Amino acid sequence: MKSCSAIFVLLWLAPAAVSAQPAAPPSSPIVAKSTYHPDNSHSETILDKSTNELTEATYSAAGALISKKHYLLNERGLPTQGHIYDGRGNLVARSQVYFDEYGRAKEMRSFNLHGQCYQQVIYEYGTDGKPRQPKVVNVDPRAAPSIKPGVIDFTQGTAPPGIAMQQQGAQPAQPAPEPPKKKGFFSRLFGKKNK
């Protein structure tokens, strides 16, 4: 009986002995990284896992702030949308990330404050699922046509006006006829007279 109670006491004290050992420090919710560029500028990236935010600040070789980017992250830690600021803290652009059906980043578009797209980063993946080198397309927002974010109302069951008319077999409205040209001074002076 004494050996049974001794085993019971050992089993009872074992968890207490384990809990008395110092616990491993929890992983930090903030991760920071510095990247140095060939032109002696550098970027500082801060990832805050507790708020799912990513901040990247880029500094010149002299240490002056050039730009700052602030992104919101999804549950997988991928950026979904963000704001881009200049060195003085003024908002200069917004970005939006689009995902494919597998939850992978498909495209990131950057828009100026007028809603015009000035840069697209296109992400592609191989047949094995590994990412390929992203393609960057810079767009001049002054050139037409420009890519603008649009609002599509899926709550209405009607088709857009051009498509609805084609489905009904109706002909689109003809443009109004141009008014007749006015005669110049000499043609009025020496031209035929209307009766």
PyRosetta script that sets phi, psi and omega in degrees:
from pyrosetta import init, pose_from_sequence

init()
pose = pose_from_sequence("MKSCSAIFVLLWLAPAAVSAQPAAPPSSPIVAKSTYHPDNSHSETILDKSTNELTEATYSAAGALISKKHYLLNERGLPTQGHIYDGRGNLVARSQVYFDEYGRAKEMRSFNLHGQCYQQVIYEYGTDGKPRQPKVVNVDPRAAPSIKPGVIDFTQGTAPPGIAMQQQGAQPAQPAPEPPKKKGFFSRLFGKKNK")
pose.set_psi(1, -36.0)
pose.set_omega(1, 179.1)
pose.set_phi(2, -63.8)
pose.set_psi(2, -37.2)
pose.set_omega(2, -179.3)
pose.set_phi(3, -69.3)
pose.set_psi(3, -34.4)
pose.set_omega(3, 177.1)
pose.set_phi(4, -65.9)
pose.set_psi(4, -45.3)
pose.set_omega(4, -179.2)
pose.set_phi(5, -69.4)
pose.set_psi(5, -30.9)
pose.set_omega(5, 177.7)
pose.set_phi(6, -67.2)
pose.set_psi(6, -40.8)
pose.set_omega(6, 178.0)
pose.set_phi(7, -66.1)
pose.set_psi(7, -40.6)
pose.set_omega(7, 178.8)
pose.set_phi(8, -61.3)
pose.set_psi(8, -43.2)
pose.set_omega(8, 179.6)
pose.set_phi(9, -64.7)
pose.set_psi(9, -40.9)
pose.set_omega(9, 178.7)
pose.set_phi(10, -63.7)
pose.set_psi(10, -42.6)
pose.set_omega(10, 178.2)
pose.set_phi(11, -66.2)
pose.set_psi(11, -32.9)
pose.set_omega(11, -179.8)
pose.set_phi(12, -74.0)
pose.set_psi(12, -35.8)
pose.set_omega(12, -179.1)
pose.set_phi(13, -83.5)
pose.set_psi(13, -19.6)
pose.set_omega(13, -177.3)
pose.set_phi(14, -58.8)
pose.set_psi(14, -47.6)
pose.set_omega(14, 178.3)
pose.set_phi(15, -63.8)
pose.set_psi(15, -34.0)
pose.set_omega(15, 178.8)
pose.set_phi(16, -67.0)
pose.set_psi(16, -35.9)
pose.set_omega(16, 179.0)
pose.set_phi(17, -69.5)
pose.set_psi(17, -38.8)
pose.set_omega(17, 178.9)
pose.set_phi(18, -66.5)
pose.set_psi(18, -42.0)
pose.set_omega(18, -178.7)
pose.set_phi(19, -72.0)
pose.set_psi(19, -18.9)
pose.set_omega(19, 178.5)
pose.set_phi(20, -76.0)
pose.set_psi(20, -18.7)
pose.set_omega(20, 178.8)
pose.set_phi(21, -71.9)
pose.set_psi(21, 147.7)
pose.set_omega(21, 179.3)
pose.set_phi(22, -63.8)
pose.set_psi(22, 135.6)
pose.set_omega(22, -178.8)
pose.set_phi(23, -78.0)
pose.set_psi(23, 152.7)
pose.set_omega(23, 177.2)
pose.set_phi(24, -69.0)
pose.set_psi(24, 141.9)
pose.set_omega(24, -179.2)
pose.set_phi(25, -64.0)
pose.set_psi(25, 137.7)
pose.set_omega(25, -179.8)
pose.set_phi(26, -67.3)
pose.set_psi(26, 151.9)
pose.set_omega(26, 179.7)
pose.set_phi(27, -66.2)
pose.set_psi(27, 140.5)
pose.set_omega(27, -175.6)
pose.set_phi(28, -71.5)
pose.set_psi(28, 137.7)
pose.set_omega(28, 178.7)
pose.set_phi(29, -78.7)
pose.set_psi(29, -6.2)
pose.set_omega(29, -179.2)
pose.set_phi(30, -118.5)
pose.set_psi(30, 128.5)
pose.set_omega(30, 178.8)
pose.set_phi(31, -122.1)
pose.set_psi(31, 129.5)
pose.set_omega(31, -179.7)
pose.set_phi(32, -121.6)
pose.set_psi(32, 147.6)
pose.set_omega(32, -178.9)
pose.set_phi(33, -148.1)
pose.set_psi(33, 139.8)
pose.set_omega(33, 174.6)
pose.set_phi(34, -112.4)
pose.set_psi(34, 137.6)
pose.set_omega(34, 178.4)
pose.set_phi(35, -125.6)
pose.set_psi(35, 125.9)
pose.set_omega(35, 179.0)
pose.set_phi(36, -100.5)
pose.set_psi(36, 134.4)
pose.set_omega(36, -175.4)
pose.set_phi(37, -101.6)
pose.set_psi(37, 161.5)
pose.set_omega(37, -178.0)
pose.set_phi(38, -59.9)
pose.set_psi(38, -26.6)
pose.set_omega(38, -179.5)
pose.set_phi(39, -87.6)
pose.set_psi(39, 17.5)
pose.set_omega(39, 179.2)
pose.set_phi(40, 71.3)
pose.set_psi(40, 6.7)
pose.set_omega(40, 170.9)
pose.set_phi(41, -82.7)
pose.set_psi(41, 166.7)
pose.set_omega(41, 177.9)
pose.set_phi(42, -147.6)
pose.set_psi(42, 157.5)
pose.set_omega(42, 179.3)
pose.set_phi(43, -120.8)
pose.set_psi(43, 140.9)
pose.set_omega(43, 175.7)
pose.set_phi(44, -117.0)
pose.set_psi(44, 122.2)
pose.set_omega(44, -177.7)
pose.set_phi(45, -112.9)
pose.set_psi(45, 130.3)
pose.set_omega(45, 178.5)
pose.set_phi(46, -123.8)
pose.set_psi(46, 122.5)
pose.set_omega(46, 178.5)
pose.set_phi(47, -109.4)
pose.set_psi(47, 118.3)
pose.set_omega(47, 178.8)
pose.set_phi(48, -106.7)
pose.set_psi(48, 104.6)
pose.set_omega(48, -176.5)
pose.set_phi(49, -73.5)
pose.set_psi(49, -21.4)
pose.set_omega(49, -179.0)
pose.set_phi(50, -74.3)
pose.set_psi(50, -30.2)
pose.set_omega(50, 179.3)
pose.set_phi(51, -110.2)
pose.set_psi(51, -0.9)
pose.set_omega(51, -177.0)
pose.set_phi(52, 54.2)
pose.set_psi(52, 53.8)
pose.set_omega(52, 178.4)
pose.set_phi(53, -129.6)
pose.set_psi(53, 146.8)
pose.set_omega(53, 177.4)
pose.set_phi(54, -126.9)
pose.set_psi(54, 128.3)
pose.set_omega(54, 178.6)
pose.set_phi(55, -123.0)
pose.set_psi(55, 130.4)
pose.set_omega(55, 178.2)
pose.set_phi(56, -127.7)
pose.set_psi(56, 122.1)
pose.set_omega(56, 178.2)
pose.set_phi(57, -114.3)
pose.set_psi(57, 132.5)
pose.set_omega(57, 179.5)
pose.set_phi(58, -111.7)
pose.set_psi(58, 131.1)
pose.set_omega(58, -177.2)
pose.set_phi(59, -117.9)
pose.set_psi(59, 147.3)
pose.set_omega(59, 177.3)
pose.set_phi(60, -73.7)
pose.set_psi(60, 176.4)
pose.set_omega(60, 178.6)
pose.set_phi(61, -63.5)
pose.set_psi(61, -27.5)
pose.set_omega(61, 178.7)
pose.set_phi(62, -83.0)
pose.set_psi(62, -6.8)
pose.set_omega(62, 178.4)
pose.set_phi(63, 95.7)
pose.set_psi(63, 6.8)
pose.set_omega(63, 178.9)
pose.set_phi(64, -82.7)
pose.set_psi(64, 140.5)
pose.set_omega(64, 178.9)
pose.set_phi(65, -68.8)
pose.set_psi(65, 124.5)
pose.set_omega(65, 179.3)
pose.set_phi(66, -95.5)
pose.set_psi(66, -49.7)
pose.set_omega(66, -179.0)
pose.set_phi(67, -154.2)
pose.set_psi(67, 160.1)
pose.set_omega(67, 178.3)
pose.set_phi(68, -138.7)
pose.set_psi(68, 133.8)
pose.set_omega(68, 180.0)
pose.set_phi(69, -120.6)
pose.set_psi(69, 136.5)
pose.set_omega(69, -179.7)
pose.set_phi(70, -129.0)
pose.set_psi(70, 119.1)
pose.set_omega(70, -176.8)
pose.set_phi(71, -119.0)
pose.set_psi(71, 146.5)
pose.set_omega(71, 169.4)
pose.set_phi(72, -95.5)
pose.set_psi(72, 140.4)
pose.set_omega(72, -176.4)
pose.set_phi(73, -109.8)
pose.set_psi(73, 151.0)
pose.set_omega(73, 175.2)
pose.set_phi(74, -86.3)
pose.set_psi(74, -173.6)
pose.set_omega(74, -176.5)
pose.set_phi(75, -66.6)
pose.set_psi(75, -18.6)
pose.set_omega(75, 178.0)
pose.set_phi(76, -92.1)
pose.set_psi(76, -0.8)
pose.set_omega(76, 179.4)
pose.set_phi(77, 85.2)
pose.set_psi(77, 16.3)
pose.set_omega(77, 179.1)
pose.set_phi(78, -98.4)
pose.set_psi(78, 141.6)
pose.set_omega(78, 178.6)
pose.set_phi(79, -65.6)
pose.set_psi(79, 138.9)
pose.set_omega(79, 178.7)
pose.set_phi(80, -112.0)
pose.set_psi(80, -38.5)
pose.set_omega(80, 178.8)
pose.set_phi(81, -157.5)
pose.set_psi(81, 161.3)
pose.set_omega(81, -178.0)
pose.set_phi(82, -164.9)
pose.set_psi(82, 171.7)
pose.set_omega(82, 177.3)
pose.set_phi(83, -121.7)
pose.set_psi(83, 145.4)
pose.set_omega(83, -180.0)
pose.set_phi(84, -121.0)
pose.set_psi(84, 127.6)
pose.set_omega(84, -177.2)
pose.set_phi(85, -116.3)
pose.set_psi(85, 152.6)
pose.set_omega(85, 174.3)
pose.set_phi(86, -83.7)
pose.set_psi(86, -174.3)
pose.set_omega(86, -176.8)
pose.set_phi(87, -65.4)
pose.set_psi(87, -19.9)
pose.set_omega(87, 179.2)
pose.set_phi(88, -94.7)
pose.set_psi(88, 0.1)
pose.set_omega(88, 178.8)
pose.set_phi(89, 90.0)
pose.set_psi(89, 10.9)
pose.set_omega(89, 178.0)
pose.set_phi(90, -84.1)
pose.set_psi(90, 134.8)
pose.set_omega(90, 177.2)
pose.set_phi(91, -67.3)
pose.set_psi(91, 124.9)
pose.set_omega(91, -179.5)
pose.set_phi(92, -117.8)
pose.set_psi(92, -21.7)
pose.set_omega(92, -177.7)
pose.set_phi(93, -160.8)
pose.set_psi(93, 164.8)
pose.set_omega(93, 174.9)
pose.set_phi(94, -128.2)
pose.set_psi(94, 154.7)
pose.set_omega(94, 177.6)
pose.set_phi(95, -133.3)
pose.set_psi(95, 152.3)
pose.set_omega(95, -178.3)
pose.set_phi(96, -137.6)
pose.set_psi(96, 134.9)
pose.set_omega(96, 179.7)
pose.set_phi(97, -109.1)
pose.set_psi(97, 134.4)
pose.set_omega(97, 178.7)
pose.set_phi(98, -110.6)
pose.set_psi(98, 142.1)
pose.set_omega(98, -175.2)
pose.set_phi(99, -116.1)
pose.set_psi(99, 153.4)
pose.set_omega(99, 176.2)
pose.set_phi(100, -87.6)
pose.set_psi(100, -175.1)
pose.set_omega(100, -175.6)
pose.set_phi(101, -68.9)
pose.set_psi(101, -12.8)
pose.set_omega(101, 178.2)
pose.set_phi(102, -97.4)
pose.set_psi(102, 3.3)
pose.set_omega(102, 179.7)
pose.set_phi(103, 82.8)
pose.set_psi(103, 13.5)
pose.set_omega(103, 179.1)
pose.set_phi(104, -94.4)
pose.set_psi(104, 148.8)
pose.set_omega(104, 177.1)
pose.set_phi(105, -62.4)
pose.set_psi(105, 128.8)
pose.set_omega(105, -178.5)
pose.set_phi(106, -106.4)
pose.set_psi(106, -40.0)
pose.set_omega(106, -176.1)
pose.set_phi(107, -159.1)
pose.set_psi(107, 143.8)
pose.set_omega(107, 173.1)
pose.set_phi(108, -123.6)
pose.set_psi(108, 125.5)
pose.set_omega(108, 179.0)
pose.set_phi(109, -113.2)
pose.set_psi(109, 137.3)
pose.set_omega(109, 175.8)
pose.set_phi(110, -111.6)
pose.set_psi(110, 130.3)
pose.set_omega(110, -176.6)
pose.set_phi(111, -117.2)
pose.set_psi(111, 141.4)
pose.set_omega(111, 173.2)
pose.set_phi(112, -78.0)
pose.set_psi(112, -177.4)
pose.set_omega(112, -175.7)
pose.set_phi(113, -71.9)
pose.set_psi(113, -10.0)
pose.set_omega(113, 176.0)
pose.set_phi(114, -93.0)
pose.set_psi(114, 3.7)
pose.set_omega(114, 179.3)
pose.set_phi(115, 82.8)
pose.set_psi(115, 12.9)
pose.set_omega(115, -179.1)
pose.set_phi(116, -96.6)
pose.set_psi(116, 133.4)
pose.set_omega(116, -179.5)
pose.set_phi(117, -75.0)
pose.set_psi(117, 128.9)
pose.set_omega(117, 176.9)
pose.set_phi(118, -116.2)
pose.set_psi(118, -10.3)
pose.set_omega(118, 177.6)
pose.set_phi(119, -153.7)
pose.set_psi(119, 138.5)
pose.set_omega(119, 173.8)
pose.set_phi(120, -124.6)
pose.set_psi(120, 133.9)
pose.set_omega(120, 172.4)
pose.set_phi(121, -115.2)
pose.set_psi(121, 116.9)
pose.set_omega(121, -175.5)
pose.set_phi(122, -104.7)
pose.set_psi(122, 124.7)
pose.set_omega(122, -179.1)
pose.set_phi(123, -102.8)
pose.set_psi(123, 131.3)
pose.set_omega(123, 178.4)
pose.set_phi(124, -125.4)
pose.set_psi(124, 155.9)
pose.set_omega(124, -177.3)
pose.set_phi(125, -130.6)
pose.set_psi(125, 145.5)
pose.set_omega(125, 178.1)
pose.set_phi(126, -76.2)
pose.set_psi(126, 176.3)
pose.set_omega(126, 179.5)
pose.set_phi(127, -65.5)
pose.set_psi(127, -22.7)
pose.set_omega(127, 177.2)
pose.set_phi(128, -85.0)
pose.set_psi(128, -2.3)
pose.set_omega(128, 178.2)
pose.set_phi(129, 90.7)
pose.set_psi(129, -3.4)
pose.set_omega(129, -179.6)
pose.set_phi(130, -78.8)
pose.set_psi(130, 140.7)
pose.set_omega(130, -179.1)
pose.set_phi(131, -70.0)
pose.set_psi(131, 144.1)
pose.set_omega(131, 174.2)
pose.set_phi(132, -96.4)
pose.set_psi(132, 174.9)
pose.set_omega(132, 177.6)
pose.set_phi(133, -63.3)
pose.set_psi(133, 126.8)
pose.set_omega(133, -179.3)
pose.set_phi(134, -67.5)
pose.set_psi(134, 149.5)
pose.set_omega(134, 177.4)
pose.set_phi(135, -101.3)
pose.set_psi(135, 130.8)
pose.set_omega(135, 179.5)
pose.set_phi(136, -107.5)
pose.set_psi(136, 125.3)
pose.set_omega(136, 178.5)
pose.set_phi(137, -118.3)
pose.set_psi(137, 113.6)
pose.set_omega(137, 176.0)
pose.set_phi(138, -92.9)
pose.set_psi(138, 130.1)
pose.set_omega(138, -175.7)
pose.set_phi(139, -116.9)
pose.set_psi(139, 136.1)
pose.set_omega(139, 174.4)
pose.set_phi(140, -81.7)
pose.set_psi(140, 112.9)
pose.set_omega(140, -175.6)
pose.set_phi(141, -65.8)
pose.set_psi(141, -16.1)
pose.set_omega(141, 178.6)
pose.set_phi(142, -80.3)
pose.set_psi(142, -17.4)
pose.set_omega(142, -179.4)
pose.set_phi(143, -80.4)
pose.set_psi(143, 147.9)
pose.set_omega(143, 178.2)
pose.set_phi(144, -103.3)
pose.set_psi(144, 148.1)
pose.set_omega(144, -7.5)
pose.set_phi(145, -81.5)
pose.set_psi(145, 149.3)
pose.set_omega(145, 177.9)
pose.set_phi(146, -105.7)
pose.set_psi(146, 158.1)
pose.set_omega(146, 179.2)
pose.set_phi(147, -93.4)
pose.set_psi(147, 119.7)
pose.set_omega(147, 179.6)
pose.set_phi(148, -123.1)
pose.set_psi(148, 144.5)
pose.set_omega(148, 175.3)
pose.set_phi(149, -66.5)
pose.set_psi(149, 136.5)
pose.set_omega(149, -179.0)
pose.set_phi(150, -121.7)
pose.set_psi(150, 162.3)
pose.set_omega(150, 178.6)
pose.set_phi(151, -111.3)
pose.set_psi(151, 125.0)
pose.set_omega(151, 177.2)
pose.set_phi(152, -112.9)
pose.set_psi(152, 127.2)
pose.set_omega(152, -179.0)
pose.set_phi(153, -96.2)
pose.set_psi(153, 103.9)
pose.set_omega(153, -179.6)
pose.set_phi(154, -86.4)
pose.set_psi(154, -1.2)
pose.set_omega(154, -179.0)
pose.set_phi(155, -80.7)
pose.set_psi(155, -20.5)
pose.set_omega(155, -179.8)
pose.set_phi(156, -92.4)
pose.set_psi(156, 140.3)
pose.set_omega(156, -178.3)
pose.set_phi(157, -92.2)
pose.set_psi(157, 11.1)
pose.set_omega(157, -178.2)
pose.set_phi(158, -99.4)
pose.set_psi(158, 150.2)
pose.set_omega(158, 178.3)
pose.set_phi(159, -82.3)
pose.set_psi(159, 159.8)
pose.set_omega(159, 175.5)
pose.set_phi(160, -57.6)
pose.set_psi(160, 156.5)
pose.set_omega(160, -172.9)
pose.set_phi(161, -54.4)
pose.set_psi(161, -45.8)
pose.set_omega(161, -178.0)
pose.set_phi(162, -64.3)
pose.set_psi(162, -39.3)
pose.set_omega(162, -178.4)
pose.set_phi(163, -75.2)
pose.set_psi(163, -36.7)
pose.set_omega(163, -179.7)
pose.set_phi(164, -63.6)
pose.set_psi(164, -39.2)
pose.set_omega(164, -180.0)
pose.set_phi(165, -67.8)
pose.set_psi(165, -38.3)
pose.set_omega(165, -179.8)
pose.set_phi(166, -67.6)
pose.set_psi(166, -37.1)
pose.set_omega(166, -179.5)
pose.set_phi(167, -68.3)
pose.set_psi(167, -32.9)
pose.set_omega(167, -178.7)
pose.set_phi(168, -83.9)
pose.set_psi(168, -6.9)
pose.set_omega(168, 179.7)
pose.set_phi(169, 82.1)
pose.set_psi(169, 8.0)
pose.set_omega(169, -179.7)
pose.set_phi(170, -79.9)
pose.set_psi(170, 149.7)
pose.set_omega(170, 177.0)
pose.set_phi(171, -85.3)
pose.set_psi(171, 139.6)
pose.set_omega(171, 176.9)
pose.set_phi(172, -65.4)
pose.set_psi(172, 151.5)
pose.set_omega(172, -177.9)
pose.set_phi(173, -62.5)
pose.set_psi(173, 137.3)
pose.set_omega(173, 178.5)
pose.set_phi(174, -79.8)
pose.set_psi(174, 145.9)
pose.set_omega(174, 178.1)
pose.set_phi(175, -66.6)
pose.set_psi(175, 152.6)
pose.set_omega(175, -178.7)
pose.set_phi(176, -65.9)
pose.set_psi(176, 142.7)
pose.set_omega(176, 179.7)
pose.set_phi(177, -66.4)
pose.set_psi(177, 148.9)
pose.set_omega(177, -179.6)
pose.set_phi(178, -75.0)
pose.set_psi(178, 144.5)
pose.set_omega(178, 176.7)
pose.set_phi(179, -68.1)
pose.set_psi(179, 151.6)
pose.set_omega(179, -179.0)
pose.set_phi(180, -63.1)
pose.set_psi(180, 147.6)
pose.set_omega(180, -180.0)
pose.set_phi(181, -70.7)
pose.set_psi(181, 144.9)
pose.set_omega(181, 175.5)
pose.set_phi(182, -78.9)
pose.set_psi(182, 144.8)
pose.set_omega(182, 178.4)
pose.set_phi(183, -76.7)
pose.set_psi(183, 146.1)
pose.set_omega(183, 177.0)
pose.set_phi(184, -71.9)
pose.set_psi(184, 174.5)
pose.set_omega(184, -176.6)
pose.set_phi(185, -61.8)
pose.set_psi(185, -48.1)
pose.set_omega(185, -176.7)
pose.set_phi(186, -71.5)
pose.set_psi(186, -34.9)
pose.set_omega(186, 178.8)
pose.set_phi(187, -69.6)
pose.set_psi(187, -31.0)
pose.set_omega(187, 175.1)
pose.set_phi(188, -72.1)
pose.set_psi(188, -34.7)
pose.set_omega(188, -177.7)
pose.set_phi(189, -73.9)
pose.set_psi(189, -43.2)
pose.set_omega(189, -175.5)
pose.set_phi(190, -111.1)
pose.set_psi(190, -0.5)
pose.set_omega(190, -176.5)
pose.set_phi(191, -80.5)
pose.set_psi(191, -179.9)
pose.set_omega(191, 178.6)
pose.set_phi(192, -68.2)
pose.set_psi(192, 148.2)
pose.set_omega(192, 178.4)
pose.set_phi(193, -98.3)
pose.set_psi(193, 138.9)
pose.set_omega(193, 178.2)
pose.set_phi(194, -85.7)
pose.set_psi(194, 136.4)
pose.set_omega(194, 179.2)
pose.set_phi(195, -101.1)
pose.dump_pdb("model.pdb")
